[in-house]
Amino acid sequence: MVTGNAVENLVDAASAMSPVIMDRLSGMIMIFKALGIIAIIYISYLIYMAITNFRRRKKLKNIEDKVSEMDEKLDNILVEIKRLKKKIKN
């Protein structure tokens, strides 16, 4: 009987403390919800930035290829001009 009384007292104490604990935990729960929302927004931002950086790198690579091609053509033109100048001098 003593154990039955102890269990009842424990259940009563837990139910009496439940609202107190829930009041204290409700603030923590709200903080965790806010942190979760902030984390979701941050992850979305990271995904967006990864996509835009990928596109930006792709455009820069394209520009770099075009500049390299122009540089080669200019080098060829300069070589041709030097060759023609030597030919004219001789």
Secondary structure, DSSP 4 states (H G I P E B T S, - for coil): -HHHHHHHHHHHHHHHHHHHHHHHHHHHHHHHHHHHHHHHHHHHHHHHHHHHHHHHHHHHHHHHHHHHHHHHHHHHHHHHHHHHHHHHH-
